[in-house]
Amino acid sequence: MGKRVGLEVSLAVAEAVKLANVDVVSAYPITPQTHIVEELSVYVASGELDAEFIPVESEHSAMSAALGAAAAGARVYTATASQGLALMHEILFIVSGMRMPMVMTVANRALSAPISIWNDHGDIMAERDIGWIQIFAENGQEALDLTLCAFKIAEDKRVLLPMIVNIDGFTLSHVIEPVIIPDHAEVDAFLPPYQPVLKLDTQNPVTFGPVGVPEVYTEARKQLEQAVIGAKPVVDEVLAGFGAAFDRQYKLVEQNGKIGAKTLFVTMGSLGETCMTAVDELMAEGQDAGQTRIRLWRPFPEEEFLAACAGAEKLVVIDRALSPGAVCGPVASELKSLFYGRPGAPEIINVIAGLGGRDVTVREFKEMFALAGSGKLSGNYMMWGVESHAS
Amino acid sequence: MAEVTQLIHQYLRHNKKFPLVFCPGCGIGIVLGSLVRSVHALDIPKDDMVVVAGIGCSGRIAAYVDFNTVHATHGRALTLATGIKMASPHLRVLTVMGDGDALSIGGNHLIHAARRNIGVTALVVNNFIYGMTGGQCSPTTPFGSYTHTSPQGQMEKSFDVVEMARAAGANGVYRGSVFHAKALDGLVQRAMSRPGFNLVEVMTPCFTQYGRGNRFRSPVEMFQWLKDTMTPREVYEKLEDKTGKLPMGVFVEHDEPGLEQRHAAMRQALADKGGAGS
């Protein structure tokens, strides 16, 4: 039943990709994604992984080559971060629009300017509307497990969509964690070989991505929307199937701390584990604190999130991205839309924190809790920990 | 030595952390020195100099020099420089890009900057590898050599930067090396004194990411390799056996006006006719 090793999380992700028997890896170097792709190139060169490795000339080319390979019927993987994801932007819509399954790891990193190689969610939040399934890992094991699940979800005939597994740059990608690596046979049983529904085939010629005139464009987008929304039960089913096979359970939304607490933190990504410690300490101090962790971001798991927040009066929503000029941060914005007009909707307090690699500590979460409790966190949002550099 | 150090100090930002960020044995500091000496020799006021750098090890030069500088995105230094030069043709615009930066993600911009002959000097710092991201193969990684993403040896051919710039229409094309620092100064000065698009390929060692994986035992061996390999073009062309040799020096020198000069001429012609643009 697998083996437990200490492994850098990037290498654990590469292990997952190897176990998934991908056919094509196409990537361009960008920190902090590089270790994943380097490891895959070693697997290919050593014969451990029978795949094509394409070291392309930019991320735009990486995603384009990935799209081409997917259209040819291959199981495809790539990874990127930050500016690299931004450079892929144009092609990301085309991949989902053409309903091409593939898996991409985004080692989340802040966007320039100023240049930052460190972690936040600014890169992925600029790509909310690309029509990909998007999920966030909190730790190394989850990064490996969700990568395996992502192939199964993306390739499911009810889905046929590309999928992003977000792992926080450095905080996850570059730390060594104890990780259970499943046996190849176990993975093969869980994830059968990819059988594309449509591919470029001389016997059955098709055209991918032709012009969508006004008479059909709306319908094509409607079809994509239905596919993305319809992916949710499949994600749930695949995660449940993974849990049954590997004994590690993942849900679309997780709860932590006191169930039914009046004040809940809402987190996404690795910050969730720091917040869990804070919630544990708050509970030990007798506080009415809990936490809801969003794992699946697209499609947004509305019912699951509402159920996880039942009875809450205040949500302290942590956003690791700033949307300048917007009403609030992207996650809070999503949640305000979700709760609008619902009777008994909780107050949504939005804290923008952890930008560009800034740590958010257990103590700071507890400060946020105290401020939220005393009504001092008001307004549409607040940027946490901004220091004056005026001299 | 003391005099040279003082000269450099006049052109470096004093609030920066020293020593430089570059690894021991890296040649990019010599490129930085050559740039500073060239600006000084050409008597260009610091405030007239613009350095636009891409992303990569060599891009860090922009943070150290006391000119107008922009640290652009990966690959886009030449496009930013094009905008700067067209908007303010009186500025002396120079870009610093690595091989990955200039030839891979920014390769399209390089050939178009050469084709439109914009009045920019381009330093292409070629160390055969993506150094900053940890040693992946680049478009100049020599065929068969080892990097983290070519563990069985590079299977793709590498670009000849000089021939590419020549074919794309650059006004001036030069190649130098950091081992031949004095000669490099001369090439950089020459490139900076001429109209239109002038490119200098600078061969420089990356021991940390390239050398260690390719049987170089020390940075000294890499400098020795440069010494043995880089051959003045005039000598190179007379060699019967060119194996293991790479020519350096002046490859192309045309005197076509730069794009910004053509625009100025167009405006002048319109003004002479009494039209718009005066």
Contacts between the chains, C-beta under 8 A, distances in Angstrom:
chain1	res1	chain2	res2	distance
A	28	B	104	7.9
A	28	B	105	7.1
A	29	B	100	7.7
A	29	B	130	5.0
A	29	B	133	4.1
A	29	B	134	7.3
A	29	B	136	4.2
A	29	B	149	7.3
A	30	B	74	7.9
A	30	B	133	6.5
A	31	B	132	7.6
A	31	B	133	5.4
A	31	B	134	7.6
A	34	B	133	5.1
A	34	B	134	5.1
A	34	B	136	6.7
A	34	B	148	7.7
A	35	B	134	7.6
A	37	B	136	7.8
A	37	B	149	6.8
A	38	B	134	7.1
A	38	B	136	6.9
A	38	B	148	4.3
A	38	B	149	5.9
A	41	B	148	6.9
A	41	B	149	4.4
A	41	B	150	7.3
A	41	B	151	6.1
A	42	B	148	7.9
A	42	B	151	5.1
A	45	B	150	7.8
A	45	B	151	4.1
A	45	B	152	4.1
A	46	B	151	7.4
A	53	B	149	7.4
A	55	B	136	6.6
A	55	B	137	5.5
A	55	B	149	4.8
A	55	B	150	7.2
A	55	B	156	7.8
A	57	B	104	4.2
A	57	B	105	6.2
A	57	B	107	6.4
A	57	B	139	6.7
A	58	B	75	6.8
A	58	B	104	6.5
A	58	B	105	4.0
A	59	B	105	7.8
A	83	B	55	7.9
A	83	B	73	6.0
A	83	B	74	6.3
A	87	B	105	7.8
A	112	B	73	6.3
A	115	B	55	7.3
A	115	B	71	6.4
